[in-house]
Amino acid sequence: MSISKRLAGAMPAIVLSPSLAAVTVCVYGFIAYTAILSFTGSKMFARFDFVGWRQYERLFENPRWITAIENMAIFGGLYIIGATCLGLFIAILIDQKIRLEGVFRAVFLYPMALSFVVTGVIWQWLLNPGLGLEHMMRSLGWESFTFQWLIEPERAIYTIVIAGVWQVTGFVMALFLAGLRGIDTEILRAARVDGAPIHKVYTRIIIPALRPAFLTVFVIEAHLAIKSYDLVVALTKGGPGVSTELPSTFMYSMTFTRNELGVGAASATVMLVSLASIIIPYLYSELRNDRHA
């Protein structure tokens, strides 16, 4: 084999090797480094005096971490259910071959083009009792109207849900719409010829056929929910108090403001394991389906 042919065969590896090396060091290397730090007694600076599982014990003994987990359960559950249901509903409506379909798709997808910081600032203004919705309704004559969720500790977490669902619903709609357009039309025609009611067509044929789309939507939404940080910081800064504290904000606070690097690394590792427990089964399912295809 000539040198030119060998060079041509090796060219993909040569071109990709710098990127692979950078990803290995800067992503997986730092993931491993964080996991190692979680087993050390690091405070402000990293130090490799290994203390076993002590940082994880301290983590789960911390009331703020328990609050963060409880808030994540509320936020993640409502975020996934709300965005999935709304996205599916909008996708079904747009799938009816309505006029100006492209315009509606663009309108619903637009929030996803915004950063989470911008979304947080927008909703902070809208939900601010002195500036947003409450102020507008009172200026229109409804003096008794109140909407103070943003400053009420027991309801503030739901403002994060509202902002998050608003941003991601359009993206979920696009995924479901792609799934709807991929369903075999012959099956739908046969159901209509048989006189099947429209609700049974959706519950017995269309929605079961969207199972891959549901799985993809769930993985993406769960991933976004677990790593949510900028939306919370821009909207509530984790307050009032710690009422909207999430694992991501807890990790940042412990690592960079409270000089508890070991505890912060432990919380980051727990978040990573949570993400891996969602993504790895999904990847395994996709690879298995590709083998059987």
Stockholm file with secondary structure:
# STOCKHOLM 1.0

chainA/1-293         MSISKRLAGAMPAIVLSPSLAAVTVCVYGFIAYTAILSFTGSKMFARFDFVGWRQYERLFENPRWITAIENMAIFGGLYIIGATCLGLFIAILIDQKIRLEGVFRAVFLYPMALSFVVTGVIWQWLLNPGLGLEHMMRSLGWESFTFQWLIEPERAIYTIVIAGVWQVTGFVMALFLAGLRGIDTEILRAARVDGAPIHKVYTRIIIPALRPAFLTVFVIEAHLAIKSYDLVVALTKGGPGVSTELPSTFMYSMTFTRNELGVGAASATVMLVSLASIIIPYLYSELRNDRHA
#=GR chainA/1-293 SS CCHHHHHHHHHHHHHHHHHHHHHIIIIIIHHHHHHHHTTBCCSSSCCCCBCTTHHHHHHHHCHHHHHHHHHHHHHHHHHHHHHHHHHHHHHHHHTTTCTTHHHHHHHHHHHHHSCHHHHHHHHHHHHCTTTSHHHHHHHTTCTTCCCCGGGCTTTHHHHHHHHHHHHHHHHHHHHHHHHHHTSCHHHHHHHHHTTCCHHHHIIIIIHHHTHHHHHHHHHHHHHHHHTCCHHHHHHTTTCSTTTTCCHHHHHHIIIIISCCHHHHHHHHHHHHHHHHHHHHHHHHHHHHHHHHC
#=GC SS_cons         CCHHHHHHHHHHHHHHHHHHHHHIIIIIIHHHHHHHHTTBCCSSSCCCCBCTTHHHHHHHHCHHHHHHHHHHHHHHHHHHHHHHHHHHHHHHHHTTTCTTHHHHHHHHHHHHHSCHHHHHHHHHHHHCTTTSHHHHHHHTTCTTCCCCGGGCTTTHHHHHHHHHHHHHHHHHHHHHHHHHHTSCHHHHHHHHHTTCCHHHHIIIIIHHHTHHHHHHHHHHHHHHHHTCCHHHHHHTTTCSTTTTCCHHHHHHIIIIISCCHHHHHHHHHHHHHHHHHHHHHHHHHHHHHHHHC
//
